[in-house]
């Protein structure tokens, strides 16, 4: 009778070996699709804002009290995730755990502050086309943040167990690029909704 093959958890592969795999192609397609979605939403903002009469903006001077520091928090989470991926590449599990764990904590903090930002608004999604675009755009971004937090939590767990190595790290690479994408999208969202009104757009 043939013996059943067994393996310790640390020997089980999470993704293929090498720098890229099938997951990479899926990630590229996902990023392209989601980038197009956000591009459409931001285009709608600029189009409606440029053609709308004066007073279209419900907030001619949006408060940066929460959104400004929150943007810095999200950018720091990207730096932390880069550090975590670097730790995997260099076979430094401690660095990988610190980077991935810190990225998760900062990402969760960003989500919490974003909820406070929504709560502080004096209008809801149905107040106007501007309000609808604001909540839809930031809501979609929040959904991507939450998906990213699940990914970061899994990467942290798998790193702690010892699934990854400098050779087997495609899941970490994909997760890192996804998180960078989420952060990059927020920069466009932040610039659009919080910066352009100060530059005189759609007043």
C-alpha positions in Angstrom: 0.0 0.0 0.0 1.4 3.3 -1.0 2.1 5.7 1.9 0.2 8.9 2.1 2.4 12.0 1.5 2.6 14.4 4.4 4.0 17.8 4.9 4.4 20.3 7.7 2.4 23.5 7.2 5.6 25.5 6.6 6.3 23.3 3.6 3.0 23.9 1.9 3.2 26.3 -1.0 1.2 29.5 -1.0 1.4 30.3 -4.7 4.0 29.1 -7.1 7.7 29.6 -6.8 9.4 32.4 -8.8 8.8 36.1 -9.2 5.5 35.8 -11.1 2.7 33.3 -11.7 -0.9 33.0 -12.8 -1.9 35.2 -9.9 0.2 38.1 -11.3 -1.9 38.1 -14.5 -5.1 38.1 -12.5 -3.8 41.0 -10.4 -2.9 43.0 -13.5 -6.3 42.5 -15.0 -8.0 43.4 -11.7 -5.9 46.6 -11.3 -6.6 47.7 -14.9 -10.4 47.1 -14.4 -10.5 48.9 -11.1 -8.4 51.8 -12.3 -10.8 52.3 -15.2 -13.7 52.4 -12.6 -12.1 55.1 -10.5 -11.0 57.0 -13.7 -14.7 57.0 -14.7 -15.9 58.3 -11.3 -13.2 61.0 -11.2 -14.0 62.0 -14.8 -17.7 62.3 -13.8 -16.7 64.7 -11.0 -14.6 66.9 -13.2 -17.2 66.9 -16.0 -20.2 67.7 -13.8 -18.2 70.2 -11.8 -17.0 72.0 -14.9 -20.5 72.2 -16.4 -22.5 72.9 -13.3 -23.6 76.3 -12.1 -21.9 78.1 -9.2 -22.5 76.4 -5.9 -22.3 72.8 -7.1 -19.7 72.1 -4.5 -21.4 71.5 -1.2 -18.0 72.1 0.4 -16.1 75.0 -1.3 -13.4 74.5 1.3 -13.3 70.8 2.4 -11.9 70.2 5.8 -8.5 68.7 5.8 -8.5 68.1 9.5 -9.1 64.3 9.1 -8.4 63.7 5.4 -4.9 65.2 5.5 -3.4 63.2 8.3 -5.3 60.1 7.1 -3.6 60.4 3.7 -0.3 60.4 5.5 -1.3 57.3 7.4 -2.2 55.4 4.2 1.1 56.4 2.6 3.0 55.2 5.7 1.1 51.9 5.4 2.5 51.5 1.9 6.0 52.1 3.1 5.4 49.5 5.8 4.2 47.0 3.3 7.3 47.6 1.1 9.4 46.9 4.2 7.5 43.7 4.8 8.0 42.5 1.2 11.6 43.4 1.4 11.9 41.3 4.5 10.6 38.3 2.6 13.0 38.9 -0.2 15.9 39.0 2.2 14.6 36.0 4.2 14.1 38.2 7.3 10.9 37.0 8.8 11.0 39.5 11.6 11.1 42.5 9.2 8.4 40.8 7.1 6.1 40.4 10.1 6.7 44.0 11.4 6.1 45.5 8.0 3.0 43.5 7.2 1.6 43.9 10.6 2.2 47.7 10.7 0.6 48.0 7.2 -2.5 46.3 8.5 -2.7 48.5 11.6 -2.2 51.7 9.6 -4.8 50.5 7.0 -7.3 49.8 9.8 -6.7 53.2 11.3 -7.3 54.8 7.9 -10.6 53.0 7.5 -11.7 54.1 11.0 -10.8 57.7 10.4 -12.7 57.5 7.0 -15.8 56.4 8.9 -15.4 59.5 11.2 -15.0 61.7 8.1 -18.3 60.4 6.7 -20.0 60.8 10.0 -18.9 64.4 10.2 -20.4 65.4 6.9 -23.5 67.5 7.1 -25.0 65.9 4.0 -25.8 62.4 2.8 -25.4 60.6 -0.6 -28.8 61.9 -1.9 -28.2 65.6 -1.2 -26.9 66.3 -4.7 -24.8 64.9 -7.6 -21.7 66.1 -5.9 -22.6 64.3 -2.7 -23.5 61.1 -4.6 -20.1 61.1 -6.4 -18.2 61.8 -3.2 -19.8 58.9 -1.2 -19.7 56.5 -4.2 -16.1 57.2 -4.9 -14.9 57.1 -1.3 -17.2 54.2 -0.6 -15.6 52.1 -3.5 -12.2 53.0 -2.2 -13.2 51.9 1.3 -14.3 48.6 -0.1 -10.9 48.1 -1.7 -9.2 49.1 1.6 -11.2 46.4 3.4 -10.3 43.8 0.8 -6.7 44.8 1.2 -6.9 44.4 5.0 -8.1 40.9 4.6 -5.2 40.2 2.3 -2.7 41.8 4.7 -4.1 39.7 7.6 -3.6 36.5 5.6 -0.1 37.5 4.5 0.8 38.2 8.1 -0.5 34.8 9.2 1.2 32.9 6.4 4.4 34.8 7.1 4.3 33.9 10.8 3.7 30.2 10.0 6.7 30.3 7.6 5.0 29.7 4.2 7.1 32.3 2.4 10.7 32.4 1.4 12.9 34.5 -1.1 11.9 31.9 -3.7 8.2 31.4 -2.8 6.8 35.0 -2.4 4.5 35.7 -5.3 1.5 36.0 -2.9 3.4 38.7 -0.9 4.4 40.5 -4.1 0.8 40.5 -5.4 -0.6 41.6 -2.1 2.0 44.4 -1.9 1.2 45.7 -5.4 -2.5 45.6 -4.6 -2.0 47.7 -1.5 0.2 50.2 -3.4 -2.6 50.4 -5.9 -5.2 51.2 -3.2 -2.9 53.9 -1.8 -2.2 55.4 -5.3 -6.0 55.6 -6.0 -6.5 57.5 -2.8 -4.0 60.1 -3.8 -6.2 60.8 -6.9 -9.4 60.8 -4.8 -7.9 63.1 -2.2 -6.5 65.5 -4.8 -9.9 65.6 -6.6 -12.2 66.1 -3.6 -10.0 67.8 -1.1 -7.4 69.8 -3.1 -9.0 71.0 -6.3 -11.8 73.1 -4.5 -9.0 75.2 -3.0 -7.6 75.7 -6.5 -10.9 77.3 -7.6 -12.5 74.3 -9.3 -16.4 74.3 -9.6 -17.0 77.2 -7.2 
